[in-house]
Amino acid sequence: MPTTPPRPPTGQPAAAALSATPRSTIRRGARRARTDRAELYAVLDAGLVGHLGVSVDGSPYVLPTGYGRDGDTLYLHGSTGAATLRAAAAGTPVCFTVTHVDGVVYARSAFHHSMNYRCAVVHGAARVVTDPAERLLGLQVLTDHLAPGSWAATRQPDRRELAATVVLALDLAEASLKVRTGPPGDDERDVAANAGDWAGVLPVSTVLGAPEPCPLLPDGVPVPARVRERGLSRPG
């Protein structure tokens, strides 16, 4: 196992406006586009699973994957045997998305039923991380994004585990953010003709529940604060 410790994550860089490109320009529902990079960070940081889109031998694949953010870099990882990651590692353009559903929007017409959501989309070519220190950094960022505090509290990867894992870095230079909030956008005719029909928003949230111990734990092992303090407390 490498002995060089990873550098601490850089954290939040100075926020700047998102730069629109032909791929990242939102055209449908453009009024819902957000250009504040800090909002992009917030959506990414609040998620646990993203979807990686990549073409493999001419066929599209979109697969869920864990991730972590360090400044303007997203780190992804997986098995060195995964075809999608091998394609991404070879320079095939990728698209990575993170979506939160915040509410189901009930309208007075079927056409205007919708969802309140936050959706981040990142385009680019992933970079294979080969520097040993940055590989450990990427794995630290991934681990602590999923389970804060766990990198320092658990055994870190050994040589065999590192050899079986590919770490990819994806720059956030080409990214977009689209957000819908608020009530249904009913037509005036439907509001007037269906005044008695209920319309509104059914909120959706994700909550982490009470910790469930591994059955192999000896009796009396307490739940660590890094786990206990997240349980029943994190909205999605």
C-alpha positions in Angstrom: 0.0 0.0 0.0 1.4 3.5 -0.8 2.7 5.3 2.2 2.2 8.8 0.8 -0.9 10.2 2.5 -3.4 12.0 0.4 -3.5 15.7 0.6 -6.6 17.1 2.3 -9.5 17.8 -0.1 -9.4 21.4 -1.3 -13.0 22.1 -0.4 -15.0 24.9 -1.9 -13.1 26.9 -4.5 -14.1 30.5 -5.3 -17.5 30.2 -6.9 -18.0 31.6 -10.4 -20.7 31.5 -13.0 -21.2 28.4 -15.1 -19.9 28.8 -18.6 -22.4 27.8 -21.2 -21.2 25.5 -24.1 -23.2 24.0 -27.0 -23.6 20.9 -24.9 -24.4 22.5 -21.6 -26.7 25.3 -22.8 -30.2 24.6 -21.5 -32.8 25.3 -24.3 -36.0 23.6 -23.2 -37.3 25.4 -20.1 -34.4 27.8 -20.2 -35.9 29.9 -17.4 -35.1 27.1 -15.0 -31.4 27.2 -15.8 -29.1 28.2 -13.0 -25.7 29.7 -13.6 -24.4 30.0 -10.0 -21.5 27.5 -9.6 -22.2 27.4 -5.8 -25.6 26.0 -6.6 -24.1 23.3 -8.7 -21.8 22.4 -5.9 -24.7 22.2 -3.5 -26.7 19.8 -5.7 -23.7 17.6 -6.2 -22.8 17.5 -2.6 -26.3 16.7 -1.5 -26.5 13.5 -3.7 -25.3 10.0 -3.0 -25.7 8.4 -6.5 -25.1 9.8 -9.9 -25.5 8.3 -13.4 -22.6 7.9 -15.8 -23.5 7.9 -19.5 -21.0 6.6 -21.9 -20.9 4.8 -25.3 -19.4 1.3 -25.4 -18.9 -0.3 -28.8 -21.6 2.0 -30.3 -24.2 1.2 -27.6 -25.2 3.8 -24.9 -24.9 2.8 -21.3 -26.2 4.8 -18.3 -25.2 3.3 -15.0 -25.5 4.5 -11.4 -22.3 5.2 -9.6 -21.0 6.7 -6.4 -18.9 9.9 -6.6 -17.3 12.6 -4.6 -16.3 16.3 -5.3 -13.1 18.0 -4.5 -13.2 21.6 -5.7 -14.0 21.6 -9.4 -13.2 17.9 -9.8 -15.5 14.9 -9.5 -14.0 11.6 -8.7 -15.5 8.4 -9.8 -14.3 4.8 -9.3 -15.0 1.2 -10.0 -13.6 -2.1 -11.1 -10.9 -2.1 -13.6 -12.9 -4.8 -15.4 -16.0 -2.6 -16.0 -16.4 -1.9 -19.7 -18.0 1.5 -19.1 -15.1 2.7 -17.0 -12.6 1.3 -19.5 -14.4 3.3 -22.2 -14.3 6.4 -20.1 -10.7 5.8 -19.3 -9.9 5.6 -23.0 -11.1 9.1 -23.6 -14.7 8.4 -24.7 -16.8 11.5 -23.9 -19.0 11.0 -20.9 -22.1 12.6 -19.4 -22.6 12.5 -15.6 -25.9 13.5 -14.0 -27.2 13.9 -10.4 -30.9 14.5 -9.9 -33.0 15.2 -6.8 -36.8 14.9 -6.9 -38.2 17.5 -4.4 -41.9 17.2 -5.1 -44.6 15.7 -7.3 -46.6 18.6 -8.8 -50.3 17.9 -9.1 -52.0 20.2 -11.7 -55.6 20.7 -12.9 -54.7 19.2 -16.2 -52.7 16.0 -17.1 -50.4 18.1 -19.3 -49.1 20.3 -16.4 -48.4 17.5 -13.9 -44.7 17.7 -13.2 -42.0 17.4 -10.6 -40.0 19.8 -8.6 -36.3 18.9 -9.1 -32.7 19.9 -9.1 -30.6 18.3 -11.9 -26.9 18.7 -12.5 -25.4 17.5 -15.8 -21.6 17.4 -16.4 -20.0 16.8 -19.9 -16.4 16.0 -20.6 -13.7 13.4 -21.0 -12.7 11.7 -17.8 -9.0 11.6 -16.8 -7.5 8.4 -15.4 -5.9 9.1 -12.1 -2.4 7.5 -12.0 -0.6 9.6 -9.4 -0.6 7.5 -6.2 -1.3 10.4 -3.9 -4.1 11.7 -6.1 -5.6 8.2 -6.3 -5.8 8.0 -2.5 -7.2 11.6 -2.5 -9.9 10.5 -4.9 -10.8 7.4 -2.9 -10.8 9.6 0.3 -13.2 12.1 -1.3 -15.5 9.3 -2.5 -15.5 7.5 0.8 -16.1 10.7 2.9 -18.8 11.8 0.5 -20.8 8.6 1.0 -19.9 8.2 4.7 -18.3 11.3 6.2 -15.4 10.5 8.5 -15.0 6.9 7.4 -11.7 7.3 5.6 -9.8 8.2 8.7 -11.7 5.7 10.9 -11.3 2.5 8.8 -8.6 0.5 7.1 -7.5 2.1 3.9 -7.1 0.2 0.6 -4.2 -2.2 0.3 -2.2 -2.9 -2.9 -4.5 -5.6 -4.2 -7.6 -3.4 -3.7 -5.9 -0.5 -5.4 -4.9 -2.7 -8.3 -8.5 -3.7 -8.8 -9.8 -0.2 -8.8 -9.8 2.5 -11.4 -10.2 6.1 -10.3 -11.4 8.7 -12.8 -11.4 12.5 -12.5 -14.0 14.6 -14.3 -13.6 18.4 -14.5 -16.7 20.5 -13.8 -15.7 23.1 -16.4 -18.7 22.0 -18.7 -21.7 21.7 -16.5 -25.3 22.8 -16.3 -27.9 23.0 -13.6 -31.7 23.0 -14.0 -34.1 23.6 -11.2 -37.9 23.5 -11.0 -39.7 24.8 -7.9 -43.1 26.0 -6.9 -46.8 25.2 -7.7 -48.2 23.8 -11.0 -48.3 26.1 -14.0 -51.9 25.6 -14.9 -53.5 27.4 -17.8 -56.0 30.1 -16.8 -58.8 28.2 -18.4 -58.2 25.2 -16.1 -58.0 27.3 -13.0 -61.3 29.0 -13.9 -63.1 25.8 -15.0 -61.8 23.5 -12.3 -61.6 25.7 -9.2 -62.7 22.9 -6.9 -60.0 20.4 -8.1 -57.1 20.1 -5.8 -53.7 21.2 -7.2 -50.4 21.6 -5.4 -47.1 19.9 -4.5 -46.5 16.7 -2.7 -43.0 17.1 -1.2 -40.5 14.3 -1.6 -37.5 13.9 0.7 -34.8 11.3 1.4 -34.0 10.6 5.0 -31.3 8.4 6.5 -32.8 6.1 9.1 -31.7 4.6 12.3 -28.3 2.7 12.1 -28.6 -1.1 11.8 -25.5 -2.9 13.2 -23.7 -5.7 11.3 -24.7 -9.1 12.7 -21.0 -9.9 13.2 -20.5 -7.0 15.7 -19.9 -8.1 19.3 -22.6 -7.1 21.7 -22.1 -3.6 23.2 -20.2 -2.0 20.3 -21.5 1.6 20.3 -22.6 3.4 17.1 -19.9 6.0 16.3 -20.9 9.6 16.3 -20.0 9.9 12.5 -22.9 7.4 11.9 -25.2 8.2 14.8 -25.4 12.0 14.0 -26.4 11.3 10.4 -29.2 8.9 11.1 -32.7 10.3 10.7 -31.3 13.8 10.0 -30.3 14.2 6.3 -32.8 15.4 3.8 -32.1 14.7 0.2 
